[in-house]
Amino acid sequence: MRKAKHGKVATINDLREALAKKRGTDMARLTKTGIFALIAAEVSALAGHKNTISWWRTLKTGGELNPKYHGRILF
C-alpha cells in the first residue's frame, strides 16, 4: 500500500500479485489480503501523520473506494 505513489492507485488484486511474487507463489488469497489491507488502513488512519501508508489509494477490484476503510470517502 505504501508503494502507491501520488496520483496513482492500486487494487486489492495488485496487492495480491505483489505479495505472491514476493513469496514465490501463484496468488495470495483475496480474503486474507483484504483483511490485512483493512487492518493496515485502520492503523494508518488512526496513527494520523505518524504513518505514511496511503490507504485511500488502494481500491477495490472494480476501481471503487472500499467503504470499510476508516474515514470512508475523503473528498
C-alpha positions, 0 to 999 in steps of 0.5 A: 500500500505504501508503494502507491505513489501520488496520483496513482492507485492500486487494487486489492488484486495488485496487492495480491500479485505483489505479495505472491511474487514476493513469496514465490507463489501463484496468488495470495488469497483475496480474503486474507489480503483484504483483511490485512489491507483493512487492518493496515488502513485502520492503523494508518488512519488512526496513527494520523501523520505518524504513518505514511501508508496511503490507504485511500489509494488502494481500491477495490477490484472494480476501481471503487473506494472500499467503504470499510476503510476508516474515514470512508470517502475523503473528498 
